[in-house]
Every structure is written in C-alpha cells, then in structure tokens.
Amino acid sequence: MNLKFKKPSKETQMAMSKLASGEDNQDYQKLAEEKLADIANHKYAKLVNSGNSAILSAMNSIDGAVMIPDQGAWNGFKQIANFLNKDLITVKTNQGLIDLDYLNESIISSSENSIIDLDDESNKSALFLTSFAAYTAEQDIKEISDIIHRNNMVLVEDASGAIGDCENKLANGNYSDIIIGSTGSPKIVNVEDGGFITINDNSLFDKSKLLLKTNKASNITACGIYNELDFASRNLERTIDSCSYLKERIEDETDFEVFHKDKRGINVILKTDDPKSLSYKLRQEFVLDSHGMITKCPNYNRLKEKAIALEIKNLDIACLEEDNMDSIANAVGKYE
C-alpha cells in the first residue's frame, strides 16, 4: 500500500513558487474571487486566511440566532457562536443528517419562544451546516434550503469538502445563501492555508468589512486557490468514487456496519464496540508521511457513535487507485 498525504497539485505548487520567488507579479486576489464565485453560483467572493475566519465573517453578518446540527458538523460553529454571543440552537440529526421534520419543528418552537423572529427582515437567523455530514453523507441541501427560505432564514453551507460538486447538489449558491470553506490541508481545494466566503448579497460583506480586511488571504494563497480550483471537481469526484467503492467492499465483505453506506461522502465511518483499540491498530496499518487518516469517535465533527472514520479525503489524489482501496478494505477486514 502506497499511501501519501494530500498535497496541492504540481501545477499549483509551481505557480505559488513562481509568485513567491518574484518570477510572477500578478495580483491573484480578484482573479481567484471571480473564479470561486462562478464555481459557487454566487455573484461575490472573498478570500480569507482560514476556514475559521470565513465562519467568523459569515456568522458576524448574521443578526439573529444561529442553528447548528447536533453532530457531524464543525465544532468551530459552536465556538464562534459563543464568541460572538449568539443565541445557539441545536438541530436534531439522523447520525449527522438534518432531520427535515425536526428542523421545521425546531424553527417553529424557537419562534414561539422568541429566540427566532421569522418576520424581522433586519434580524434574520441562520442555519450553519457542512455539505457532508461527518464528511461521510451529503446533506439534502435543496430540501433544507426550501425549509430555511420558507421561514425567512439564511442557509450557510461549509463546503470545505464539496466545492466543485459536478452534480451541483452541494456548494451551489442557488440553494445556499452563504458558502464558506477552508482551503487548508487536506481539503478539496488544497492550498495548505486560506479560506473563502461567497454570497449574492454584497451587504453581508459590509457587516464584516473589518474582519475580512484583517483576515485577508495573502497573494500567494490567492494564487494557489486560483490554480487549485481547476482541479476541484476532479479531486472531489475521485474521492467520492473511492469512498463509495470502499463503503461497498467493507459492508459486503466484513462484519463492520458502515454508516450512510449509500450516500456520497469523502470518508468512510465504521461502527465498532472498541474504537480505541481499532483506531490504534489501523493507525499502524496506514501511515501517511507522519500524517493520519483515522479519526476516533464519538466526535462532534464526525458522529457521536462508537466508531472510527477512515479519512480517504486525506489521501493524495494519486493514491486513490482501486488497488489501494482494496488494500485498505483488506486491512480493515483483519480486525472485524
């Protein structure tokens, strides 16, 4: 098994190197923002220095309460909401996937309790979620968007793992009002640092003008994002295909239960009674240039279940060959 941690493409590395060495003096900020907005089906985009800066800027622009999933999202949502002193509402999920009925009920209940004001255009609340629940199962963004917009709220999608979706179900500005993401390692747009925020309503940028200016991405990062966006669709599709193949093999050939085995995702999560032991054993099997690809659960960022996550998203694209997926499945099968 030849597994390597994900790196930017050679083309992106070369472009960033030329800019850093002075061989290129192009200002990439506007170029990258225009390309990013086009991919996200939004009018405007801003680049920032990290995914958390994108969340902070987006959440700061929300005047009302903040809703987040009860698991399978990003713990930065809660931390930043608390930092900004936002009213925080937790939405029940089905192992990370938003429960549409409960979402409706939660909005109604919060409105009745005056936590959310559904009639005040100047004080809109928002739902923050990730495109893929726990990175393993795509959210039904279109249906969620319909519910959110019927209730005069804002949908904010963290598309760190989904930008460039060729099916246009995820990271699509036709559904999500604000799309945010990280371009650090090991994301789909993989520049090793940076982040982004895209919108149609430019007034939201005005509310976070100081944050966006303070946390602006460097020109080298902008150059990397500009170039790496060309590979986003390919990177995402290959990662999803590899996970689908691996989910099927593990489910069919071992005793492990695979969470959301029929859903698109960029990692594979297995149920186990002893996640501590299994995660230790698999870390010995999979070594990625001193980086890891095993996450132990329960974990808010993944699932609040006894499980381990195989982070296929962490693998370099060149490693996503069927032979390597077979080797990973065989290694997991040794410990069923």
N, C-alpha and C positions, 0 to 999 in steps of 0.2 A: 504494500500500500504506500503510494507516494502522495502524501497529503501536505499541502502548504497553505499558510495563512494568506488571506486575500490581500492583494496589492493593487494599486492603480494600474491601468493598462500601460504598456511600454510607451505608447504614443503620448499618454497623459504625463508620464514621468519625464519624457524628453521635453515636452512643451514647458513644463514647470521649471525644468533645469535651465532651459534656454532663457527664460524670463529672469530667473534668479541670477544668472551669470551676466546678464546685460546684453545677450545676443538678440533679445526681443524686448521692445519697449512699448508694446501695445497695452492700452488700458482695457482690461477684460471685464471690468465690473458691469458695464452696460450690456456688453455682448452676452455675458453669461445670464444676466437677469432676463433679457429678451428671449433667449433660448429656453430658459426654465419656465417662464410664463407661458410660452407657446406649448410646451410639453404638458403643462398642468391645466391647459384650457382656461387660463386666467389672463387678465389684462396686465397685471403688475407683479413684479417680484423684487425682493430684496435679499441680498446675501449677508449672512452674519457669521460670527466666528465659531458657533457651535449650535448643536440642536437645542440645547437648553436655552440659549439666547433667543432662538426662534420661538420657543414655547413662552418664554418670559415676555417677548414683544407682543405675541398674539394674545396672551392672557391679559396683559396690561390694557389692551384695547377693548376688552370686554367689560362693560359696566355692571352687568348683572351677576348672577350666581354661575358657578362652574359645576358641571356634571362630569363624572368620570366613571369608567367601568370598575366593577368590584375586583377584577383580576384581569391579567392578560394585556395590560396597557404598559405605561411607563411611570415609575414612581416619581419622576420629576414633575408630573402633573400635580400630584398632591402637594409636594414640597413647595412648588412655585405658587400654587393657590394659597397655601398657608402664609407664604412670604408676602403675598400681595393682599392678605387679609380678605380673601374672597369667601363668600358662602359656598361650602362644598357639599355636593350631593352625590352619593354613590349609587350607581345603577346596577341592578342585579343582572348577571350574565349566566349563560349556559356554558360553563367552562370557557369563559373569555368572550364568547359571542353574545352581543347585545340581545337581550330578550325583548322583542318588539312590544309585546303586551305590557310588560313591566315598565318599559320606557314610557309608554303612554300614561300608565298609572302613576309613575313617579313624577312626571311633569304636572299632572292634574293635582296630585297631593301637595306638591311643593307650591303650586299656585294657590291652593286653598289655605296653605299655612303662611302665605305672603313671603315665601322665600324667593319665588319667581313671579315676576309681573309680566303676564303674557300680552298685555295691552300697551305697555310703555315702549314706544319705538326708540327712545333715547336710553333705555336701560335693559337692553337685551341680554338674556342669559345664553350660555353656550354649552354644548356637549363636546368634550375633548376625547378622542379615541385614536387608536392606531389602526392602520389599514388592515393589518393581520393581527387577529387576537393571538397573543403569546407568540407571535411570528409564525404560527402554525395553521391558522384558519382565517380566510378572508371574511371580513365583516360584510354584511349586506348593506353597503353604503347607500345605494339608491333608496331602499326602503327606509333606512334610518333617516336619510335626508328628507324624505317626504314627511315623516312624523315631525322632525325638528322644524321644518319650514311651515307646516300647518299650525304650529304653535308659536310662530313668530320668534323663533330662536336661531342661533348661529351654530353651524356644524364646523368643527375644527378637526382636520384629519392629519395625524402624524404619519406621513408617507415615507419615512426613512427607508422602509423596506419594500416600497411599492412604486416609487416614481418610475414612470416609463411603462406602466402596465399596458401591454399590447391589446388587451381586451377592453380597455377603457372603463373597467368597473371600479378601479381604485385610482387614487391620486388624480381625480377628474374634477375640475372646477365647475362642471355642470351640476355636480352634486354637493361638493364641499365648499363652504364659503371661504374658508381659510385652509390652505395646505402648508404644513410645516415639515421640516425634516432635518436630519443630520447628514453630513457628507464625510463624517469621520470614519475610521475603520471599525468594523468591516461592513460598511453599508453598500447599497446598490450603486449609488454614485459615491465612489470610494476615493476620497482625496486625502484622507488621514486627519483632516480637521475641517471645520466650517459647518454651515447650516444654511437654511433658506426659509423664506416665507413668501407665499403667493396669494393674491387676492384680486377681486374685481373692484371693490370699494376702496379707493385710494385714501379716503378719510381715516380709515383704520390705521394707516401708516402715520398720519399726523398725530394720533393719540400716543404713539410710541416713538416719536421722532428722535428724542434724546437717546433712548435705548438703542435704536437702530444705528444711530451715528456712533455711539460709544462702542458698540459691539460689531462694527462693520468688518467684514472679511477682508483679508489682505488681497492685493492684486495677484499674488502667486496662487492663493487659494481660489480666487475667481477664475484664473487661467485653468487650474485643474478641473474645476466644476464645468467650465465651458467645454473642455475637451472630453471629460468623462461622461457627460450627458449623452454623447453619441453612442455610448456602449450600454446605457442603462437598460433599454428594452431587451437586448440580447442577454445581459447579465441576469436580469430578473427571470426571463423565460427559462433559461437553462437551470437556474436554481430551483424554480418551481417544478420543472420536469424531473430533476434529480430527486427532489423530496417526494414527489408523487410515486416515483419508481421505488424509492426506499420504503415508504409507508406500506406499499402493497406487498413488497417482499417480506418485510418484518411481520406484518399481520398474517400473511399466508403461511409462512414457514417457521414461525416461532410461537411461543405461548404468550408473548407480550401483547397487551392491548395498546393500540395506537390511538391517541386522541385525534379526533377530527380527521380520520384517515381519508375521507372522500372530499376534503376541502383543499383548495390551493393554499400553499404555505411555503415558507422558506426555512423551516426547521421541522424536526420530527420529534414528537414528545411521546414517551413510553411510560405506561403505568407500571409501578414496581412497589413492592412492600418494603423494600430496603434501599431507598435512593442513595443513602450514604455509601453503602458498600458497592452498589452498581456503578455509581459515578466514579468512585476510586478506581475500580477495575478498568473501566472504559477509558479513563484518562491515561492509563498505562498503555492502552492499545493505540490511542490517537494522539500523536504528538505533532503539533504544527509550529515548527520553528520557535519553540518555547511559548507559543500561544495555546489557548484552549479551544475546545469545541463542545464541552459538556457543561450543562447548567443543571444544578440540583434543585429540585422542587420539594416542598412548597416554596413558591417565589411569586410575589405580586406581578413582576414583569413577565412571568410565564403563567403558570397555573398554581392555584392553591390546592394542589393534589400531591400525593406521594408519587413522584415521577422524576424522570431525567429527560433533558432535552438534548438532542443531537443537533448542534448548530451548524447545519450544512451551509447556511449563509456566510459562515466564517471562512469557508474554503475558497481558495483561488479558483477562478473560472476554469483554468486549465486542469484542475483536479476533478471536475465534475463529469468524469467518464464513467461509463457503466461498470467497468472493471472495478473501479474504486468503490462505487456504490455496493457492488456485490461483496467486496471485501469488508465493508462496514457492516453490512447485514450479517455476514458470516461471523464477524467478531461479536456482534450483539447476541447472536444465537448461542454462543458458547456459554452465556450466563443466564439463560432462561430458566 
